[in-house]
Amino acid sequence: MERRALLGLALVATAAASTSAHASSSGAAAPSADTYFRLPIITASIMRANGGRGVFSVETGVDVPDATLRTRAQQSAPRLRAAYAIVAQRFANGLRPGAVPDLDRLTAELQAATNATLGRAGARVLLGTVLAL
């Protein structure tokens, strides 16, 4: 099995385990293999502390419980990737060299891009590994 696919499955299992306690208290459903799909890694360029170029990469997935919206999201995967690439590059441009990325802000921006691309709320962005090298 491909290592990235294995990491994606581990991400889903970890997210399901960590959100199950939260979901029981908030009423939200935990992601499952039927409602979740993974998107390819998004990359952007960043400036390193030494002045050289680096890479900022984000693993993303989308959890869509509504079947109609899930179909729309899967068909809009190229548009979602393009929107995520724009968000990642803008986010990377605002990173100071050597600074830790603010994942809450990144998640909020990716969620806004998801809602705008799909035309309505209902899909939830899940982040995997976020690297700034």
C-alpha positions as CSV (number, residue, x, y, z in Angstrom):
1,M,0.0,0.0,0.0
2,E,1.3,3.5,-0.8
3,R,2.7,5.2,2.3
4,R,0.6,8.4,1.7
5,A,-2.6,6.3,1.5
6,L,-1.6,4.6,4.7
7,L,-1.0,8.0,6.3
8,G,-4.4,9.1,5.1
9,L,-6.1,6.1,6.6
10,A,-4.3,6.7,9.8
11,L,-5.4,10.4,9.7
12,V,-9.0,9.3,9.3
13,A,-8.7,6.8,12.1
14,T,-7.1,9.3,14.4
15,A,-9.6,12.0,13.5
16,A,-12.5,9.6,14.1
17,A,-11.1,8.6,17.5
18,S,-10.4,12.1,18.6
19,T,-13.6,13.6,17.4
20,S,-15.9,10.8,18.6
21,A,-15.8,12.2,22.2
22,H,-16.3,15.7,20.8
23,A,-19.0,14.6,18.4
24,S,-21.0,13.0,21.2
25,S,-21.1,16.2,23.1
26,S,-21.7,18.5,20.2
27,G,-24.0,16.3,18.1
28,A,-21.7,16.4,15.0
29,A,-21.0,13.1,13.2
30,A,-17.5,11.8,13.1
31,P,-15.9,11.3,9.7
32,S,-16.2,7.9,8.1
33,A,-14.7,6.2,5.1
34,D,-18.1,6.8,3.3
35,T,-18.2,10.5,3.9
36,Y,-14.5,11.4,3.7
37,F,-12.3,11.8,0.7
38,R,-8.6,12.9,0.5
39,L,-7.2,15.4,-1.9
40,P,-3.6,15.5,-3.1
41,I,-1.0,17.4,-1.2
42,I,-1.0,21.2,-1.7
43,T,2.4,22.9,-1.8
44,A,3.5,26.5,-1.8
45,S,6.9,28.3,-1.7
46,I,8.2,30.1,1.4
47,M,11.2,32.1,2.4
48,R,13.6,30.4,4.8
49,A,15.4,32.1,7.7
50,N,18.7,32.0,5.7
51,G,17.0,33.8,2.7
52,G,16.7,30.7,0.6
53,R,13.4,29.2,-0.7
54,G,11.5,26.5,1.1
55,V,8.4,24.4,0.7
56,F,5.1,24.7,2.6
57,S,2.9,21.6,2.2
58,V,-0.5,20.7,3.5
59,E,-2.4,17.4,3.4
60,T,-6.1,18.0,3.2
61,G,-9.3,15.9,3.1
62,V,-13.0,16.8,3.1
63,D,-15.7,15.2,5.2
64,V,-19.2,15.6,3.6
65,P,-22.0,13.8,5.4
66,D,-24.7,15.0,2.9
67,A,-24.6,12.6,-0.1
68,T,-25.7,15.3,-2.6
69,L,-23.1,17.7,-1.5
70,R,-20.5,15.0,-1.4
71,T,-21.1,14.2,-5.0
72,R,-20.8,17.9,-5.8
73,A,-17.6,18.1,-3.8
74,Q,-16.0,15.1,-5.5
75,Q,-16.9,16.5,-8.9
76,S,-15.4,19.9,-7.8
77,A,-12.2,18.4,-6.6
78,P,-10.0,20.2,-9.2
79,R,-11.7,23.5,-8.2
80,L,-11.2,22.7,-4.5
81,R,-7.5,22.0,-5.1
82,A,-7.1,25.3,-7.0
83,A,-8.8,27.2,-4.2
84,Y,-6.6,25.4,-1.6
85,A,-3.5,26.2,-3.6
86,I,-4.4,29.9,-3.6
87,V,-5.1,29.9,0.2
88,A,-1.8,27.9,0.9
89,Q,0.3,30.4,-1.2
90,R,-1.3,33.4,0.5
91,F,-0.8,31.8,3.9
92,A,2.8,30.9,3.1
93,N,3.5,34.4,1.9
94,G,2.5,35.7,5.3
95,L,4.7,33.3,7.3
96,R,7.8,34.8,8.9
97,P,10.9,32.8,8.3
98,G,11.3,30.3,11.1
99,A,7.8,31.0,12.6
100,V,5.3,28.3,13.5
101,P,2.3,28.3,11.2
102,D,-1.1,29.3,12.8
103,L,-3.1,26.2,11.9
104,D,-6.4,27.6,13.3
105,R,-6.1,30.5,10.8
106,L,-5.2,28.1,8.0
107,T,-8.1,25.8,8.7
108,A,-10.5,28.8,8.8
109,E,-9.3,30.1,5.5
110,L,-9.5,26.6,3.9
111,Q,-13.0,26.1,5.3
112,A,-14.0,29.5,3.8
113,A,-12.6,28.5,0.4
114,T,-14.4,25.1,0.6
115,N,-17.8,26.8,1.4
116,A,-17.2,29.4,-1.4
117,T,-16.3,26.7,-4.0
118,L,-19.2,24.4,-3.1
119,G,-21.7,27.2,-2.9
120,R,-22.9,26.4,0.6
121,A,-21.7,25.1,4.0
122,G,-21.9,21.4,4.9
123,A,-18.4,20.1,4.0
124,R,-15.7,20.1,6.7
125,V,-12.0,20.5,5.9
126,L,-9.7,18.1,7.7
127,L,-5.9,18.8,7.8
128,G,-3.3,16.1,7.8
129,T,0.4,16.9,8.0
130,V,1.4,20.6,7.6
131,L,5.1,21.1,6.9
132,A,7.2,24.2,6.4
133,L,10.7,23.2,5.3
